[in-house]
Amino acid sequence: MISGAGIAGPALAYWLKAADFEPTLVERAPALRQGGYVIDVWGLGYDLAERMGLLGDINRVGYHMREMRIVDGGGRSVAGFGAAIFSELTAGRYVTLQRSDLSRLLFKRSQGQVESIFGDTIVALEEQADCVRVRFERERERRFDLVIGADGLHSRTRALAFGPQSRFEKHLGYAVAAFEARGYRPRDEDIYLMYGRPGRMLGRFTLRDDRTLFLFVFLSTREELPTTMDAQKALLDDLYRHDGWECCKILAELEQTESLYFDSVSQIRMQNWSHGRIALVGDAAFCVSLLAGQGSALAMISAYVLAGELAAADGQYQLAFRRYETLLRSYINAKQRGAERFAGAFAPKTEFGLRFRNLVVKAFALPGLARLAIGRDITDSLELPQYSWPLFSRRAID
């Protein structure tokens, strides 16, 4: 059983099916989620999308950014860089798309071949010698050989099998909010705009169908975050209402929205990603934080490696879980360290920090400097293992 139909869950279901397993995908939402923030896919995530036959689709529904532009209170550009920097850092293999679009495309790759249960959630896990007994909120109790938590930063599976989130969460000192609006003006196609004051940032990105996505990043302790939408809107209004640029217009749009993403910027750090017959993938195991920009790609990578190791282990799931973690642990640790360094670039805490960040971004225009400055944090040092996928072999013979 795989808990979670975001990114890691559908990717894992696809590769497990290719390895001749029979995965069951369980998602607490009544359907695949819509909207949400945008993500960037490059490096190994892009390579895996290609292996899954998704490149055409993600380039069709995605966006190819022409520019990242930092503006001042009057809307004037003070720093930024163009598409040439993205090409330099990714060899042209780069696309931006909504997280929900990637989730939908991944889900469709195994739709009809994998049992999927929506609108239900796990309430208890009981590991036995030959299975895991799973009790659901609505479905009857069932038994599975293995249970994999792919249910994100706030993983229910992790809480049931490993303990409360507080044991594993490292808060990075920021919070994030995002929402969409229709008909917002102005529109700047394929340009990501950022406006900042000390300790907070507001970004704007144009989407298709006359939609615009807004992203807030601001300093916050985990304990300060409100839990109701009205209180969340009030906090954002208090933080941004006296700022320049388009803040007042965006806050007016925020007041009308009925869908607001709001969460802490956190990492998950665990000593082990498996326990008996239960394992974790993606953000549930090692969330690097939303601001790292690679969470979805890392979810796809971990799903591929876990499925491949289970296929290669010939039923020895303990060996597969150990190999999965051995292969990825140092790679993920490096990504988490890089994410900590990167988080502060979104919302520097001081006026000096803002100016320094802008100078660095301006300097990216010099050939090779972008790779020198941030190349180590976004370059993939991992080589994907090659596995045998019986389903693909049979299809090739047929």
Phi, psi and omega per residue, in radians:
M1 nan 2.395 3.073
I2 -2.003 2.140 3.107
S3 -1.701 2.012 3.100
G4 2.065 2.194 -3.134
A5 -2.060 0.738 3.080
G6 -1.515 -1.784 3.103
I7 -1.862 -0.977 -3.073
A8 -1.086 -0.712 -3.082
G9 -1.063 -0.991 3.114
P10 -1.092 -0.618 3.094
A11 -1.122 -0.763 3.119
L12 -1.128 -0.724 3.118
A13 -1.043 -0.715 3.132
Y14 -1.066 -0.872 -3.080
W15 -1.268 -0.609 3.077
L16 -1.129 -0.700 3.090
K17 -1.099 -0.695 3.109
A18 -1.119 -0.432 3.133
A19 -1.616 0.158 3.089
D20 1.344 0.367 2.970
F21 -1.534 2.958 3.108
E22 -2.081 1.443 -3.100
P23 -1.351 2.558 2.978
T24 -2.057 2.168 -3.082
L25 -1.755 2.193 -3.127
V26 -2.092 2.261 -3.099
E27 -2.329 2.273 -3.079
R28 -1.256 -0.489 3.092
A29 -1.222 2.656 -3.117
P30 -1.228 -0.298 3.125
A31 -2.770 3.005 3.065
L32 -1.007 2.423 -3.072
R33 -1.254 2.623 -3.136
Q34 -1.972 2.788 3.046
G35 1.195 -2.508 -3.124
G36 1.585 -3.137 -3.074
Y37 -1.322 2.953 3.103
V38 -1.650 2.660 3.137
I39 -2.236 2.830 3.095
D40 -1.959 2.373 3.117
V41 -2.078 2.106 3.078
W42 -2.664 -3.074 3.050
G43 1.003 -2.375 -3.085
L44 -1.149 -0.533 3.060
G45 -1.085 -0.713 3.093
Y46 -1.150 -0.718 3.115
D47 -1.073 -0.739 -3.138
L48 -1.204 -0.654 3.052
A49 -1.034 -0.654 3.095
E50 -1.153 -0.755 3.126
R51 -1.102 -0.518 -3.139
M52 -1.520 0.019 3.127
G53 1.305 0.508 -3.043
L54 -1.835 -0.080 -3.012
L55 -1.020 -0.767 3.139
G56 -1.039 -0.744 -3.110
D57 -1.209 -0.781 -3.080
I58 -1.237 -0.517 3.064
N59 -1.304 -0.459 3.099
R60 -1.293 -0.783 -3.092
V61 -1.556 -0.237 -3.073
G62 -1.521 -3.035 -3.099
Y63 -2.233 2.500 3.107
H64 -1.993 1.715 -3.013
M65 -1.083 2.383 3.086
R66 -1.650 -0.429 -3.022
E67 -2.846 2.532 2.886
M68 -1.942 2.118 -3.000
R69 -2.190 2.212 3.045
I70 -1.729 2.253 -3.067
V71 -2.062 2.789 3.070
D72 -1.665 -3.001 -3.079
G73 -1.085 -0.392 3.102
G74 -1.647 0.071 3.138
G75 1.489 0.110 3.140
R76 -1.445 2.459 -3.141
S77 -1.209 2.265 3.109
V78 -2.046 -0.250 3.105
A79 -2.956 2.953 3.096
G80 2.661 -3.112 3.077
F81 -2.726 2.817 -3.050
G82 -1.811 -2.995 -3.037
A83 -1.077 -0.455 -3.110
A84 -1.055 -0.575 3.123
I85 -1.182 -0.762 3.101
F86 -1.039 -0.738 -3.139
S87 -1.138 -0.702 -3.139
E88 -1.081 -0.728 -3.056
L89 -1.400 -0.387 -3.027
T90 -2.186 0.123 -3.082
A91 0.979 0.565 3.086
G92 1.389 -0.016 -3.105
R93 -1.736 1.456 -2.968
Y94 -2.721 2.357 3.068
V95 -2.622 2.551 3.065
T96 -1.907 2.326 3.097
L97 -2.665 2.854 3.102
Q98 -1.220 2.460 -3.113
R99 -0.991 -0.692 -3.132
S100 -1.134 -0.558 3.094
D101 -1.172 -0.741 3.101
L102 -1.134 -0.729 3.106
S103 -1.021 -0.778 -3.135
R104 -1.113 -0.740 -3.135
L105 -1.160 -0.692 3.095
L106 -1.132 -0.744 -3.133
F107 -1.088 -0.708 -3.106
K108 -1.135 -0.413 -3.107
R109 -1.152 -0.425 3.114
S110 -2.164 0.145 -3.139
Q111 -1.045 2.366 -3.100
G112 1.531 -0.262 3.111
Q113 -1.913 -0.263 -3.093
V114 -2.155 2.318 3.064
E115 -1.137 2.263 -3.121
S116 -2.241 2.276 3.139
I117 -2.102 2.048 3.124
F118 -1.880 2.728 3.088
G119 1.305 0.486 3.132
D120 -2.526 2.795 -3.105
T121 -2.573 2.762 3.128
I122 -1.326 2.418 3.036
V123 -2.019 -0.316 3.122
A124 -2.794 2.537 3.060
L125 -2.196 2.279 3.097
E126 -2.262 1.899 -3.108
E127 -1.425 2.305 3.084
Q128 -2.110 3.119 -3.049
A129 -1.073 -0.613 -3.029
D130 -2.082 0.099 -3.096
C131 -2.967 3.110 2.954
V132 -2.079 2.129 3.050
R133 -1.442 2.224 -3.068
V134 -2.071 2.137 3.027
R135 -1.799 2.336 -3.106
F136 -1.886 2.877 3.080
E137 -1.194 -0.642 -3.074
R138 -2.108 -0.812 -3.112
E139 -1.151 2.756 3.023
R140 -1.146 2.793 3.088
E141 -1.099 2.469 3.127
R142 -2.386 2.852 3.122
R143 -2.058 2.397 3.134
F144 -2.302 2.601 3.077
D145 -1.121 -0.743 -3.123
L146 -2.431 2.660 3.035
V147 -2.185 2.261 -3.130
I148 -2.097 2.149 3.071
G149 -1.520 2.017 3.087
A150 -2.180 0.629 -2.949
D151 -1.870 0.540 2.841
G152 1.390 -2.982 -3.075
L153 -0.931 -0.729 -3.094
H154 -1.764 0.848 -2.996
S155 -1.039 2.156 3.022
R156 -1.228 -0.681 3.133
T157 -1.070 -0.768 3.133
R158 -1.088 -0.737 -3.130
A159 -1.094 -0.708 -3.108
L160 -1.268 -0.649 -3.007
A161 -1.685 -0.470 -3.009
F162 -2.116 -0.382 -3.123
G163 2.191 3.072 -3.054
P164 -1.124 2.671 -3.112
Q165 -1.011 -0.583 -3.098
S166 -1.014 -0.421 3.120
R167 -1.244 -0.409 -2.973
F168 -2.115 -0.197 -3.033
E169 -1.501 2.317 3.002
K170 -2.028 1.913 -3.126
H171 -1.369 2.317 -3.069
L172 -1.638 0.119 3.047
G173 1.573 0.143 -3.135
Y174 -2.288 2.828 2.956
A175 -2.253 2.845 -3.074
V176 -2.418 2.543 3.055
A177 -2.437 2.608 -3.136
A178 -2.628 2.528 3.038
F179 -2.729 2.911 3.120
E180 -1.996 2.678 3.014
A181 -2.426 2.633 3.080
R182 -1.802 2.508 3.035
G183 1.344 0.217 -3.110
Y184 -1.230 2.468 3.062
R185 -2.285 2.468 0.163
P186 -1.440 2.920 3.032
R187 -2.031 2.335 3.086
D188 -2.193 1.681 -3.007
E189 -1.099 2.297 3.046
D190 0.998 0.534 3.048
I191 -2.184 2.248 3.061
Y192 -1.694 2.055 -3.121
L193 -1.799 2.410 3.119
M194 -2.259 2.348 3.019
Y195 -2.182 2.374 -3.067
G196 -2.390 2.587 2.911
R197 -2.198 2.863 -3.123
P198 -0.943 2.113 3.081
G199 1.489 0.082 3.126
R200 -2.746 2.666 -3.130
M201 -2.471 2.595 3.023
L202 -2.320 2.199 -3.113
G203 -2.047 2.690 3.118
R204 -2.344 2.325 3.135
F205 -2.444 2.258 -3.089
T206 -1.421 2.297 3.092
L207 -1.964 2.983 3.093
R208 -1.229 2.971 3.089
D209 1.065 0.625 3.073
D210 1.041 0.565 3.102
R211 -1.828 2.683 3.049
T212 -2.327 2.389 3.108
L213 -1.793 2.361 3.097
F214 -2.071 2.408 -3.118
L215 -2.244 2.192 3.072
F216 -1.878 2.355 3.004
V217 -2.300 2.260 -3.060
F218 -2.658 2.682 3.095
L219 -1.095 2.376 3.122
S220 -2.944 2.551 2.940
T221 -1.510 2.761 -3.130
R222 -1.058 -0.624 -3.043
E223 -1.277 -0.366 -3.072
E224 -1.385 -0.263 -2.945
L225 -1.300 2.201 3.096
P226 -1.273 2.791 -3.054
T227 -1.915 -0.280 3.113
T228 -1.740 2.651 -3.110
M229 -1.104 -0.680 3.129
D230 -1.070 -0.738 3.132
A231 -1.220 -0.620 3.095
Q232 -1.137 -0.754 3.090
K233 -1.101 -0.706 -3.141
A234 -1.108 -0.703 3.122
L235 -1.104 -0.798 3.124
L236 -1.095 -0.685 3.114
D237 -1.103 -0.754 3.121
D238 -1.083 -0.682 -3.074
L239 -1.279 -0.636 -2.911
Y240 -1.986 -0.154 -2.960
R241 -1.185 -0.365 3.140
H242 -1.725 0.061 -3.127
D243 -1.469 2.906 -3.107
G244 -1.552 -2.603 -3.090
W245 0.954 -2.248 -3.077
E246 -1.854 0.354 -3.001
C247 -1.011 -0.771 -3.110
C248 -1.127 -0.710 3.110
K249 -1.123 -0.724 -3.114
I250 -1.200 -0.673 3.098
L251 -1.137 -0.568 3.063
A252 -1.132 -0.676 3.066
E253 -1.183 -0.672 3.125
L254 -1.039 -0.693 -3.117
E255 -1.044 -0.504 -3.080
Q256 -1.552 -0.299 -3.016
T257 -1.252 2.602 3.065
E258 -1.934 0.060 -3.125
S259 -2.391 1.961 -3.085
L260 -2.298 2.143 2.997
Y261 -1.490 2.293 -3.063
F262 -2.632 2.150 -3.084
D263 -2.836 2.920 3.029
S264 -1.359 2.777 3.010
V265 -1.696 1.825 -2.994
S266 -2.383 2.814 2.972
Q267 -2.036 2.741 3.002
I268 -1.949 2.176 -3.123
R269 -2.221 2.023 -3.074
M270 -2.200 2.583 3.070
Q271 -1.275 -0.569 -3.140
N272 -2.422 2.482 3.127
W273 -1.733 0.089 3.112
S274 -2.502 2.747 3.105
H275 -2.635 1.914 -3.098
G276 1.057 -2.126 -3.118
R277 -1.639 0.205 -3.077
I278 -2.069 2.314 3.132
A279 -2.404 2.890 -3.123
L280 -2.176 2.601 3.054
V281 -2.341 2.816 3.062
G282 1.070 -2.534 -3.075
D283 -1.041 -0.510 3.125
A284 -1.063 -0.567 -3.110
A285 -1.615 -0.678 -2.934
F286 -2.700 0.736 -3.115
C287 -0.763 2.216 3.125
V288 -1.590 -0.220 3.135
S289 1.862 2.577 -3.115
L290 -1.006 -0.618 -3.052
L291 -1.308 -0.161 -3.128
A292 -1.237 -0.473 3.093
G293 1.424 0.011 -3.080
Q294 -2.201 0.178 -3.069
G295 -1.015 -0.728 -3.114
S296 -1.203 -0.708 3.107
A297 -1.126 -0.719 3.126
L298 -1.158 -0.592 3.061
A299 -1.095 -0.755 3.127
M300 -1.150 -0.689 3.139
I301 -1.127 -0.832 -3.106
S302 -1.130 -0.629 3.102
A303 -1.113 -0.766 3.137
Y304 -1.092 -0.812 -3.094
V305 -1.182 -0.759 -3.140
L306 -1.083 -0.805 3.125
A307 -1.090 -0.745 -3.138
G308 -1.104 -0.720 3.132
E309 -1.221 -0.631 3.054
L310 -1.126 -0.664 3.106
A311 -1.138 -0.679 -3.069
A312 -1.386 -0.321 -3.003
A313 -1.474 -0.152 3.068
D314 0.933 0.865 3.079
G315 1.584 -0.218 3.132
Q316 -1.497 1.344 -3.008
Y317 -1.102 -0.561 3.116
Q318 -1.076 -0.716 3.097
L319 -1.133 -0.736 3.130
A320 -1.075 -0.762 3.136
F321 -1.114 -0.703 3.122
R322 -1.135 -0.780 -3.141
R323 -1.108 -0.728 3.109
Y324 -0.985 -0.824 -3.117
E325 -1.264 -0.684 3.123
T326 -1.058 -0.722 -3.107
L327 -1.190 -0.582 -2.969
L328 -1.862 -0.283 -2.962
R329 -1.016 -0.926 -3.088
S330 -1.175 -0.600 3.098
Y331 -1.104 -0.822 3.136
I332 -1.167 -0.706 3.113
N333 -1.010 -0.732 3.122
A334 -1.125 -0.698 3.122
K335 -1.141 -0.660 3.126
Q336 -1.182 -0.686 3.086
R337 -1.120 -0.715 3.104
G338 -1.113 -0.669 3.142
A339 -1.125 -0.640 3.086
E340 -1.088 -0.724 3.112
R341 -1.167 -0.630 -3.016
F342 -1.340 -0.523 -3.044
A343 -0.990 -0.728 -3.101
G344 -1.160 -0.322 3.135
A345 -1.252 -0.416 3.124
F346 -1.242 -0.753 -3.075
A347 -2.452 1.319 3.101
P348 -0.952 2.568 -2.973
K349 -1.409 -0.300 -3.073
T350 -2.273 2.878 3.075
E351 -1.087 -0.707 3.091
F352 -1.071 -0.727 3.123
G353 -1.066 -0.700 3.082
L354 -1.072 -0.807 -3.109
R355 -1.141 -0.710 3.134
F356 -1.137 -0.770 3.101
R357 -0.998 -0.763 -3.131
N358 -1.140 -0.653 3.089
L359 -1.124 -0.717 3.113
V360 -1.096 -0.792 -3.139
V361 -1.102 -0.708 3.078
K362 -1.027 -0.703 -3.086
A363 -1.190 -0.275 3.123
F364 -1.045 -0.345 3.128
A365 -1.154 -0.375 3.111
L366 -1.270 2.300 -3.083
P367 -0.930 2.233 3.048
G368 1.493 -0.261 -3.041
L369 -1.238 -0.645 3.126
A370 -1.056 -0.743 3.129
R371 -1.144 -0.661 3.130
L372 -1.165 -0.694 -3.033
A373 -1.347 -0.750 -3.040
I374 -2.227 0.073 -3.083
G375 -1.037 -0.689 -3.097
R376 -1.150 -0.477 -3.095
D377 -1.459 -0.391 -3.099
I378 -1.958 -0.202 -3.140
T379 -1.367 2.410 3.126
D380 -1.547 2.102 3.120
S381 -1.638 -0.103 -3.096
L382 -1.541 2.428 2.992
E383 -1.803 2.161 -3.093
L384 -1.133 2.261 3.070
P385 -1.142 2.727 3.054
Q386 -1.748 2.216 -3.128
Y387 -2.096 2.873 3.063
S388 -1.671 2.273 -3.115
W389 -2.085 1.695 -3.045
P390 -0.941 -0.692 -3.124
L391 -1.054 -0.736 3.133
F392 -1.170 -0.665 3.131
S393 -1.098 -0.728 3.134
R394 -1.150 -0.702 3.134
R395 -1.116 -0.652 3.131
A396 -1.130 -0.670 3.114
I397 -1.194 -0.742 3.126
D398 -1.110 nan nan
